[in-house]
Amino acid sequence: MNEQQLQKVKSENGFIAALDQSGGSTPKALELYGVGSDAYSGDEEMFTRMHEMRSRIITSASFNGDRVLGAILFENTMDRQIEGRETSDYLWNVKNVVPFLKVDKGLHDEANGVQLMKPMPDLDALLARAVGKGVFGTKMRSVIKLADKAGVEAIVDQQFEVGRQILASGLVPILEPEIDIKSPQKDDAEVLLKDAILDRLDELSPDQLIMLKLTLPEVDDFYSDLVHHSNVVRVVALSGGYSREEANARLGRNHGVIASFSRALTEGLSAQQSDEEFDAALDKAIGGIFAASST
């Protein structure tokens, strides 16, 4: 673990940019950016178009470590370069932004009101590659649809089990048990989730440090127990389908929680914009998210 990166993520003001759309979500992300499916042929070209978009964001003068603490990458992005340097190296050594890697392989079908993560048989090899490339931490997502106690317990058990495997590699895991913002039982699910997380946190040793990525709660400051837990480096929030305006408003009411937005960060960015227009739009987005993350 890089101590300098740990202190930045733990104590500085800012937020984490989620630039980790993978195979399933990339076409939609590109379409929102103004790059239709007629602009590429096959996965390789699609990921090249996506890397161009991410590179444009990362190389923008608006994007740097003054306001952006970290960036979560998709494996394909980690394996590519920006301006002749490996992406994670460029992030940290040029932009002073801490690199993270998305490691999950997607979700199982819903059972007991939740979607668990699919198996990750090659995780150890991926973690070793990430360490070699100077990555600081990881992120993995599962989804809670209903306030089903057995389902929520299974989600949290799986997140912490894989989290321990990631800790053993020397990386800091971001556990992301997302609660669907459309859940009819969202507030009840939040109670179950917080209780389950607190139970598992108490089983960690003092040197086992994790991060949590959670859906913005119905009750302001509901996750303050987690924000102040000694094993938690940072609690970050996903935008989860809220507009940037709504996500920022909710985030600003949850003290100590910072953003880790994906779609809400890139909202309003377009391939058709000039570099000046693009940088101005990105600067406005980063400014708003930074302000909401600084409460």
VEXMARGU-879096 format. One line per field, with one value per residue (C-alpha): residue number from 1; residue in three letters; x negated, y, z negated. Coordinates in Angstrom, 3 decimals, always signed. Each point is the difference from the previous one (the first is absolute). Layout:
residues N
k	(NUM:...)
r	(ALA:...)
xx	(X:...)
yy	(Y:...)
zz	(Z:...)
end
This chain:
residues 295
k	(1:2:3:4:5:6:7:8:9:10:11:12:13:14:15:16:17:18:19:20:21:22:23:24:25:26:27:28:29:30:31:32:33:34:35:36:37:38:39:40:41:42:43:44:45:46:47:48:49:50:51:52:53:54:55:56:57:58:59:60:61:62:63:64:65:66:67:68:69:70:71:72:73:74:75:76:77:78:79:80:81:82:83:84:85:86:87:88:89:90:91:92:93:94:95:96:97:98:99:100:101:102:103:104:105:106:107:108:109:110:111:112:113:114:115:116:117:118:119:120:121:122:123:124:125:126:127:128:129:130:131:132:133:134:135:136:137:138:139:140:141:142:143:144:145:146:147:148:149:150:151:152:153:154:155:156:157:158:159:160:161:162:163:164:165:166:167:168:169:170:171:172:173:174:175:176:177:178:179:180:181:182:183:184:185:186:187:188:189:190:191:192:193:194:195:196:197:198:199:200:201:202:203:204:205:206:207:208:209:210:211:212:213:214:215:216:217:218:219:220:221:222:223:224:225:226:227:228:229:230:231:232:233:234:235:236:237:238:239:240:241:242:243:244:245:246:247:248:249:250:251:252:253:254:255:256:257:258:259:260:261:262:263:264:265:266:267:268:269:270:271:272:273:274:275:276:277:278:279:280:281:282:283:284:285:286:287:288:289:290:291:292:293:294:295)
r	(MET:ASN:GLU:GLN:GLN:LEU:GLN:LYS:VAL:LYS:SER:GLU:ASN:GLY:PHE:ILE:ALA:ALA:LEU:ASP:GLN:SER:GLY:GLY:SER:THR:PRO:LYS:ALA:LEU:GLU:LEU:TYR:GLY:VAL:GLY:SER:ASP:ALA:TYR:SER:GLY:ASP:GLU:GLU:MET:PHE:THR:ARG:MET:HIS:GLU:MET:ARG:SER:ARG:ILE:ILE:THR:SER:ALA:SER:PHE:ASN:GLY:ASP:ARG:VAL:LEU:GLY:ALA:ILE:LEU:PHE:GLU:ASN:THR:MET:ASP:ARG:GLN:ILE:GLU:GLY:ARG:GLU:THR:SER:ASP:TYR:LEU:TRP:ASN:VAL:LYS:ASN:VAL:VAL:PRO:PHE:LEU:LYS:VAL:ASP:LYS:GLY:LEU:HIS:ASP:GLU:ALA:ASN:GLY:VAL:GLN:LEU:MET:LYS:PRO:MET:PRO:ASP:LEU:ASP:ALA:LEU:LEU:ALA:ARG:ALA:VAL:GLY:LYS:GLY:VAL:PHE:GLY:THR:LYS:MET:ARG:SER:VAL:ILE:LYS:LEU:ALA:ASP:LYS:ALA:GLY:VAL:GLU:ALA:ILE:VAL:ASP:GLN:GLN:PHE:GLU:VAL:GLY:ARG:GLN:ILE:LEU:ALA:SER:GLY:LEU:VAL:PRO:ILE:LEU:GLU:PRO:GLU:ILE:ASP:ILE:LYS:SER:PRO:GLN:LYS:ASP:ASP:ALA:GLU:VAL:LEU:LEU:LYS:ASP:ALA:ILE:LEU:ASP:ARG:LEU:ASP:GLU:LEU:SER:PRO:ASP:GLN:LEU:ILE:MET:LEU:LYS:LEU:THR:LEU:PRO:GLU:VAL:ASP:ASP:PHE:TYR:SER:ASP:LEU:VAL:HIS:HIS:SER:ASN:VAL:VAL:ARG:VAL:VAL:ALA:LEU:SER:GLY:GLY:TYR:SER:ARG:GLU:GLU:ALA:ASN:ALA:ARG:LEU:GLY:ARG:ASN:HIS:GLY:VAL:ILE:ALA:SER:PHE:SER:ARG:ALA:LEU:THR:GLU:GLY:LEU:SER:ALA:GLN:GLN:SER:ASP:GLU:GLU:PHE:ASP:ALA:ALA:LEU:ASP:LYS:ALA:ILE:GLY:GLY:ILE:PHE:ALA:ALA:SER:SER:THR)
xx	(+0.000:-1.296:+0.051:+0.074:+3.030:+1.690:-0.362:+1.333:+3.107:+0.547:-0.410:+0.150:+3.120:+1.191:+1.799:-0.646:+0.808:+1.588:-1.333:+0.639:+2.859:-0.609:+1.305:+3.685:+0.252:-2.467:+2.425:+2.422:-2.812:-1.328:+3.476:+0.487:-3.377:+1.223:-1.790:+2.598:-0.419:-0.678:-3.302:-1.652:+0.020:-0.529:-1.169:-3.594:+1.063:+2.686:-2.551:-2.342:+2.765:+0.604:-3.691:-0.028:+2.816:-1.718:-3.325:+1.708:+1.362:-3.261:-2.215:+2.310:-1.472:+3.154:-0.860:-2.771:-0.797:+1.103:+3.638:-0.099:-1.463:+0.196:+1.306:+1.464:-1.098:+1.354:-2.595:-0.143:-0.845:-2.729:-1.621:-0.059:-2.117:+0.604:-2.552:-2.492:+0.274:+1.988:+3.347:-0.586:-3.498:+1.382:+2.752:-2.343:-3.253:+1.422:+3.384:-0.519:+3.169:+0.039:+0.791:+2.571:+1.111:+3.466:-0.448:+3.472:+1.214:+3.663:+3.058:+2.008:+3.758:+2.054:+0.615:+1.221:+0.446:-3.682:-2.479:-3.246:-3.240:-0.985:-3.103:-3.422:-2.275:-2.866:+0.148:-3.416:-1.724:+1.890:-0.921:-3.669:+0.092:+1.675:-2.666:-2.664:+1.604:+0.102:+3.730:+1.034:+3.371:+2.875:+3.770:+2.659:+3.769:+3.010:+3.627:+2.744:+3.568:+2.072:-0.295:-0.503:-2.165:-1.441:-0.791:-1.661:-2.070:-1.128:-1.015:-2.044:-1.591:-1.132:-1.318:-2.076:-1.220:-1.349:-1.153:-2.284:-1.504:-0.685:-1.505:-2.352:-1.390:-0.892:+2.833:+2.822:+3.434:+3.018:+2.997:+3.074:+3.271:+2.225:+3.645:+2.170:+1.419:+3.279:+0.372:+3.438:-1.762:-3.061:+0.061:+0.538:-2.794:-2.314:+0.618:-0.798:-3.082:-1.516:+0.490:-1.579:-2.993:-0.627:+0.012:-2.620:-2.147:-0.371:-1.555:-2.851:-3.413:-1.120:-2.281:+2.702:+1.183:+2.907:+2.176:+3.754:+1.976:+3.653:+3.238:+0.938:+2.355:+3.559:-0.999:-2.748:-3.248:+1.370:-3.440:-1.930:-0.886:-1.795:-1.644:-1.635:-0.901:-3.727:-0.158:+1.658:-2.323:+2.911:+3.692:+0.788:+3.384:+1.180:+2.393:+2.115:+2.214:+0.683:-0.672:-3.200:+2.075:+1.943:-3.097:-1.954:+2.882:+0.295:-3.763:-0.343:+2.352:-2.149:-3.001:-3.315:+1.258:-1.619:+1.105:-1.045:+2.183:-0.056:+2.910:+0.615:-3.620:+0.195:+3.533:-0.138:-3.317:+0.062:-2.378:+1.299:-1.165:-3.149:-2.814:+0.879:+3.687:-0.892:-2.439:+2.533:+2.766:-2.332:-1.252:+3.592:+0.810:-3.142:+0.612:+3.525:-0.932:-3.047:+2.154:+2.561:-2.810:-1.510:+2.809)
yy	(+0.000:+3.429:+2.094:+3.295:-1.150:-1.269:+3.366:+1.827:-2.185:+0.021:+3.663:+2.339:+1.701:-1.295:-2.934:-3.157:-0.058:-3.293:-0.568:-3.724:-0.782:-3.530:-2.070:+0.114:+3.717:+1.388:+0.345:+2.080:+2.154:+0.627:+0.809:+2.600:+1.462:+0.294:-3.046:-2.329:-3.697:+0.925:+1.581:-3.337:-3.646:-2.677:+0.163:+1.056:+3.110:+0.715:-0.073:+2.180:+2.619:-0.287:+0.430:+3.130:+1.412:-0.905:+1.361:+3.272:+0.263:-0.965:+2.269:+3.010:+2.880:-0.167:-3.535:-0.149:-0.920:+3.363:-1.102:-3.625:-2.367:-3.171:-1.635:-3.496:-1.731:-2.939:-2.715:+0.912:+3.606:-1.096:-1.931:+2.996:+3.147:+3.743:+2.247:-2.870:-0.996:-2.785:+1.388:-0.571:+1.504:+3.048:+0.466:-0.018:+1.450:+2.618:+0.844:-0.932:-2.113:-3.381:-2.974:-2.670:-3.035:-1.524:-3.753:-1.594:-2.030:+0.963:-1.202:-3.168:+0.081:+1.271:-2.389:+0.913:+3.577:+0.472:-0.559:-1.550:+0.329:-2.694:-2.066:+1.599:-3.022:+2.124:+2.633:-0.718:+0.371:+3.250:+1.383:-0.848:+1.864:+2.973:+0.135:-0.098:+2.956:+2.135:-0.295:+0.907:-1.687:-1.854:+0.245:-2.695:+0.414:-2.051:+1.166:-0.091:+0.230:-0.846:+0.101:-3.767:-0.744:-3.243:+1.671:+3.037:-2.234:-2.038:+3.175:+1.314:-3.397:-0.246:+3.576:-0.490:-3.461:+1.293:+3.162:-2.092:-1.622:+3.477:+1.203:-2.969:+1.229:+3.375:+1.971:+1.948:-1.334:+2.202:-2.167:+1.067:-1.584:+2.370:+0.407:+0.593:+3.541:-1.363:-2.597:+0.237:-0.958:+2.253:+1.436:-3.425:-1.469:+2.766:-0.981:-3.660:+0.928:+2.312:-2.548:-2.767:+2.169:+1.088:-3.658:-0.954:+3.069:-1.052:-3.276:+1.773:+0.506:+3.619:-0.050:-1.282:+3.232:+0.094:+2.539:-0.112:+1.176:+0.401:+1.342:+3.402:-0.734:+1.131:+1.310:+2.626:-1.049:-3.537:-1.475:+2.228:-3.076:-1.386:+3.330:+0.113:-3.716:-0.578:-2.685:+2.194:+2.236:+1.808:-0.407:+0.983:+0.299:-1.154:+2.165:-3.079:+1.514:+3.311:+3.078:+1.836:+2.774:-2.460:-2.078:+3.103:+1.259:-3.339:-0.323:+3.467:-1.048:-3.037:+1.388:-1.764:-1.998:+0.821:-0.698:-2.850:+0.932:-1.524:+1.078:+3.120:+1.056:-0.346:+1.456:+2.786:-1.036:-0.604:-1.215:+2.843:+2.718:+1.983:-0.492:+3.362:-0.942:-3.448:+1.361:+2.610:-2.607:-2.372:+2.816:+0.865:-3.655:-0.500:+3.268:-0.977:-3.514:+1.272:+2.515:-2.670:-2.323:+2.641:+0.152)
zz	(+0.000:+0.970:-3.203:+1.902:+1.988:-3.176:-1.720:+3.066:+0.242:-3.750:-0.853:+2.996:+1.368:+3.342:+1.588:+1.985:+3.711:+1.062:+3.530:-0.034:+2.378:+1.271:+2.900:-0.891:-0.785:+2.557:+2.989:-2.081:-1.414:+3.516:+1.308:-2.756:+1.041:+3.599:+1.434:+1.520:+0.776:+3.646:-1.120:-0.799:+1.051:-2.649:-3.599:+0.692:+1.924:-2.600:-2.826:+2.059:+0.337:-3.755:-0.753:+2.156:-2.126:-3.266:+1.231:+0.920:-3.543:-1.724:+2.124:-0.412:-2.006:-2.158:-1.158:-2.603:-3.585:-1.388:+0.190:+1.177:-2.607:+2.039:+3.163:+0.398:+3.198:+1.982:+0.648:+3.692:-0.952:-2.437:+2.846:+2.362:+0.060:-0.197:+1.701:+0.162:-3.680:-1.626:-1.149:-3.726:+0.244:+1.844:-2.602:-2.985:+1.314:+2.380:-1.534:-3.697:+0.166:-1.786:+2.313:-0.876:+2.048:+0.442:-0.516:+0.009:+2.977:-0.112:-1.887:-0.482:+0.561:-2.923:-2.911:-3.505:+1.192:+0.924:+2.810:-1.182:+1.940:+2.472:-0.847:+0.615:+0.584:+1.363:-2.749:-1.540:+3.374:+0.690:-3.422:+0.578:+3.329:-1.655:-2.717:+2.698:+1.734:-3.152:-0.683:-3.572:-0.393:+1.610:+0.352:+0.326:+0.241:-0.994:-0.181:-2.623:+1.356:-3.087:-3.798:-0.244:-3.048:+1.391:+3.311:-1.586:-2.303:+3.024:+1.872:-2.929:-0.694:+3.624:+0.098:-3.147:+1.034:+3.319:-1.784:-2.204:+3.097:+1.406:-3.300:+0.060:+3.333:-1.544:+1.625:-1.697:+1.037:+0.606:-0.948:+1.972:-1.150:+1.998:-0.979:+3.074:-0.260:+1.435:-2.770:-1.654:-3.271:+0.333:-3.536:-1.623:+2.128:-1.227:-3.628:+0.739:+2.013:-2.605:-2.797:+2.087:+0.981:-3.610:-1.107:+2.635:-0.677:-3.623:+1.208:+1.821:-1.562:-0.538:+3.055:+2.391:+1.632:+2.433:+1.775:+0.533:+3.037:-0.914:+1.428:-1.420:-2.933:-0.699:-3.452:+0.080:-1.742:-0.366:+0.686:-2.428:-2.126:+3.043:+0.894:-3.437:-0.315:-0.501:+2.721:+2.630:+2.036:+1.672:+0.737:+3.580:+1.675:+3.397:+2.001:+0.705:+2.686:-1.725:+2.137:-0.923:-1.595:-2.183:-0.817:-1.042:-2.149:-1.820:-0.338:-1.517:-2.826:-0.896:-1.851:+0.490:+2.999:+3.359:+3.552:+2.224:+2.948:+3.479:+2.179:-2.102:+0.612:+3.781:+0.308:+2.595:+1.576:+3.746:+2.683:+2.148:-2.412:+0.770:-2.508:-1.566:-0.345:-1.318:-2.605:-1.139:-0.372:-1.865:-2.245:-0.935:-0.746:-2.082:-1.873:-1.002:-1.053:-1.927:-1.906:-0.903:-1.121:-2.304:-2.575)
end
